[in-house]
Amino acid sequence: MYNLVLLAARPPDWTHEQFITWWRTDHAELTYRLPGLRSWRHTEIEAAFEPRSEGWDGMSVLSFDSREALDTALASDEWRAAVAHVGSMRGRRMIFTGDEQTMVAVH
């Protein structure tokens, strides 16, 4: 799998609950439509283990078959619609991409 990982913090005038609800409902409707999306895992961040990790609300991992499949999704109208939906929300985010390697298999 090739992943796009997004770490996000809510806009300053939103509550954590508002942001998670928006992400998992309104914004999710657009995310589901991405071409080639194989899986999407979303984690609501409830606590930070150390002070320098504080201030984040959630993390998404969007998985695709390959880097090429991710590139196709990022060039799509569906991606542009998802980005437009975020608009000028004023939250913070960090986005990463990379090849996933399974380190422990589920038995």
Protein Blocks (a to p, Z undefined) as FASTA:
>chain_A
ZZddddddddfkbcfklmmmmmmmmmmmmmmmpghiabdcddddfbdfbfklgoiabdcd
dddfbfklmmmmmmpmklmmmmmmnmmnopacdddddddddfbdcZZ
